[in-house]
Amino acid sequence: MSTLEITGWIGTILIVGAYFLNINGKIKSTAMPYILCNLIGGILFSVYTFAHRTYPNMVVNITWVIIAIAALLRKEK
């Protein structure tokens, strides 16, 4: 498995894992770990989708990253 593939898998695990924990009541969507998992996962998956030229997926993940950044900025206030 290439470094790029590992990057994509880590991004996927972070995003889906955070969502799974949220849905099962283990972590709140406003919790810092949840937001950071979405931010880092979105960045990693954006790199993966860019490299594979799957631009619609890349746009979704960049949007995911922007939402996570906005949540972090709200949390700092």
Backbone as numpy.savetxt, mean C-alpha at the origin, in Angstrom:
# Nx Ny Nz CAx CAy CAz Cx Cy Cz
12.95 -16.26 -8.18 12.10 -15.09 -8.18 13.00 -13.84 -8.18
12.68 -12.91 -9.03 13.50 -11.70 -9.17 13.20 -10.71 -8.03
14.08 -9.75 -7.89 13.89 -8.68 -6.90 12.60 -7.92 -7.18
12.30 -7.71 -8.46 11.07 -7.02 -8.83 9.84 -7.80 -8.39
9.86 -9.10 -8.61 8.73 -9.93 -8.19 8.57 -9.91 -6.68
9.66 -9.96 -5.96 9.62 -9.91 -4.49 9.04 -8.57 -4.05
9.44 -7.50 -4.71 8.91 -6.17 -4.41 7.39 -6.14 -4.57
6.91 -6.70 -5.66 5.47 -6.77 -5.90 4.74 -7.58 -4.84
5.32 -8.72 -4.47 4.70 -9.57 -3.46 4.68 -8.90 -2.09
5.75 -8.23 -1.72 5.77 -7.54 -0.43 4.71 -6.44 -0.40
4.61 -5.68 -1.48 3.57 -4.65 -1.57 2.18 -5.23 -1.42
1.95 -6.33 -2.11 0.65 -7.00 -2.05 0.35 -7.48 -0.63
1.31 -8.11 0.00 1.12 -8.64 1.35 0.83 -7.50 2.34
1.54 -6.39 2.21 1.31 -5.26 3.11 -0.11 -4.70 2.96
-0.54 -4.49 1.73 -1.87 -3.91 1.49 -2.96 -4.88 1.91
-2.89 -6.10 1.45 -3.94 -7.08 1.75 -3.90 -7.47 3.23
-2.70 -7.58 3.78 -2.58 -7.92 5.20 -3.19 -6.85 6.09
-2.92 -5.59 5.80 -3.49 -4.49 6.58 -5.01 -4.49 6.46
-5.51 -4.72 5.26 -6.96 -4.77 5.05 -7.58 -5.93 5.83
-6.94 -7.08 5.79 -7.42 -8.26 6.52 -7.50 -7.97 8.02
-6.45 -7.37 8.57 -6.44 -7.05 9.99 -7.51 -6.02 10.34
-7.73 -5.06 9.45 -8.76 -4.06 9.67 -10.16 -4.68 9.66
-10.44 -5.48 8.66 -11.76 -6.11 8.54 -12.06 -7.02 9.72
-11.03 -7.63 10.28 -11.21 -8.55 11.40 -11.07 -7.86 12.76
-11.06 -6.54 12.76 -11.07 -5.78 13.99 -9.77 -5.79 14.78
-8.68 -6.17 14.15 -7.38 -6.23 14.83 -6.63 -4.92 14.78
-6.98 -4.07 13.82 -6.30 -2.79 13.64 -7.31 -1.80 13.06
-7.26 -0.58 13.53 -8.17 0.45 13.03 -7.59 1.10 11.77
-8.47 1.57 10.92 -8.01 2.21 9.69 -7.31 3.54 9.95
-7.46 4.06 11.14 -6.78 5.31 11.49 -5.46 5.07 12.23
-5.12 3.80 12.47 -3.88 3.46 13.19 -2.67 3.67 12.28
-1.60 4.16 12.87 -0.37 4.42 12.12 0.14 3.18 11.39
0.17 1.98 12.00 0.65 0.81 11.25 -0.19 0.51 10.01
-1.49 0.71 10.11 -2.37 0.47 8.96 -2.03 1.44 7.83
-1.91 2.70 8.18 -1.61 3.73 7.17 -0.23 3.48 6.54
0.75 3.16 7.37 2.10 2.91 6.84 2.16 1.67 5.96
1.44 0.62 6.33 1.39 -0.58 5.47 0.81 -0.24 4.11
-0.24 0.58 4.09 -0.83 0.99 2.82 0.10 1.89 2.03
0.79 2.78 2.70 1.72 3.68 2.03 2.88 2.90 1.42
3.55 2.10 2.21 4.71 1.34 1.73 4.28 0.30 0.71
3.19 -0.40 1.00 2.67 -1.39 0.05 2.31 -0.77 -1.28
1.68 0.40 -1.24 1.31 1.10 -2.47 2.52 1.52 -3.28
3.55 2.00 -2.59 4.78 2.40 -3.28 5.43 1.18 -3.94
5.57 0.11 -3.18 6.22 -1.10 -3.73 5.43 -1.66 -4.91
4.12 -1.70 -4.77 3.31 -2.25 -5.85 3.29 -1.32 -7.06
3.41 -0.01 -6.83 3.51 0.94 -7.95 4.78 0.70 -8.75
5.88 0.45 -8.06 7.15 0.15 -8.74 6.99 -1.11 -9.59
6.38 -2.12 -9.01 6.17 -3.38 -9.73 5.29 -3.18 -10.97
4.18 -2.47 -10.80 3.26 -2.29 -11.94 3.88 -1.38 -13.01
4.68 -0.41 -12.61 5.37 0.44 -13.58 6.33 -0.40 -14.42
7.09 -1.25 -13.77 8.07 -2.08 -14.48 7.40 -3.02 -15.47
6.18 -3.45 -15.14 5.44 -4.35 -16.02 4.51 -3.61 -16.98
4.60 -2.28 -16.93 3.80 -1.42 -17.81 2.30 -1.69 -17.70
1.86 -1.96 -16.49 0.42 -2.11 -16.25 -0.06 -0.80 -15.62
-0.18 0.18 -16.49 -0.42 1.54 -16.05 -1.75 1.75 -15.31
-2.84 1.09 -15.68 -4.07 1.27 -14.88 -3.85 0.84 -13.42
-3.16 -0.28 -13.21 -2.86 -0.71 -11.84 -1.93 0.28 -11.15
-1.00 0.83 -11.88 -0.08 1.79 -11.31 -0.84 3.03 -10.84
-1.80 3.50 -11.62 -2.59 4.67 -11.24 -3.38 4.38 -9.95
-3.95 3.19 -9.86 -4.68 2.82 -8.64 -3.74 2.87 -7.43
-2.56 2.34 -7.58 -1.62 2.29 -6.46 -1.04 3.66 -6.12
-0.82 4.49 -7.10 -0.37 5.86 -6.81 -1.47 6.60 -6.05
-2.72 6.39 -6.46 -3.86 6.97 -5.74 -3.89 6.46 -4.30
-3.64 5.17 -4.12 -3.58 4.54 -2.79 -2.52 5.23 -1.93
-1.37 5.51 -2.53 -0.27 6.18 -1.83 -0.67 7.61 -1.45
-1.30 8.32 -2.35 -1.74 9.69 -2.07 -2.73 9.71 -0.92
-3.65 8.77 -0.90 -4.63 8.68 0.20 -3.91 8.41 1.51
-2.93 7.53 1.51 -2.18 7.22 2.73 -1.39 8.44 3.21
-0.80 9.18 2.27 -0.07 10.40 2.65 -1.03 11.41 3.26
-2.20 11.57 2.66 -3.20 12.50 3.20 -3.60 12.08 4.62
-3.75 10.79 4.85 -4.10 10.29 6.19 -2.97 10.60 7.18
-1.73 10.43 6.75 -0.60 10.74 7.63 -0.58 12.24 7.97
-0.83 13.07 7.01 -0.82 14.52 7.24 -1.95 14.93 8.18
-3.12 14.31 8.05 -4.24 14.58 8.96 -3.89 14.14 10.37
-3.19 13.02 10.48 -2.84 12.47 11.78 -1.86 13.37 12.53
-1.01 14.08 11.81 -0.01 14.94 12.42 -0.62 16.20 13.02
-1.81 16.57 12.59 -2.45 17.81 13.10 -3.05 17.60 14.46
